[in-house]
């Protein structure tokens, strides 16, 4: 499936719970539209060893992305200059942003990775299936 197959659930009212919910929503999007996309493209004609190697490579690449999001890796530096990627998640209504969070400032995509891989996206539902 892709995120277009789901409908966004209502966010929690509590500010801290909504911040966690936003991080889980980002994880859901990454796992549906990046990881699941790649898994669906593994050639079904490959044998079990090749499939296992492909799935490990996908998971390693996704975890590498989580490390860049968390700032563990992914920065270029020279003297007093640096460049790093930033990924943010935004909760929006038709009229604009309600809340935005730079995932670098979040609780950690690397920590979320393991539960997200198992389909656990937190205490409050992020989506409903259409």
Secondary structure as GFF3:
##gff-version 3
##sequence-region A 1 130
A	DSSP	three_ten_helix	3	5	.	.	.	ID=ss1
A	DSSP	beta_strand	6	8	.	.	.	ID=ss2
A	DSSP	alpha_helix	15	30	.	.	.	ID=ss3
A	DSSP	pi_helix	31	35	.	.	.	ID=ss4
A	DSSP	alpha_helix	36	40	.	.	.	ID=ss5
A	DSSP	alpha_helix	48	70	.	.	.	ID=ss6
A	DSSP	beta_strand	75	78	.	.	.	ID=ss7
A	DSSP	beta_strand	81	84	.	.	.	ID=ss8
A	DSSP	beta_strand	88	93	.	.	.	ID=ss9
A	DSSP	beta_strand	96	102	.	.	.	ID=ss10
A	DSSP	three_ten_helix	103	105	.	.	.	ID=ss11
A	DSSP	alpha_helix	109	117	.	.	.	ID=ss12
A	DSSP	beta_strand	127	129	.	.	.	ID=ss13
###
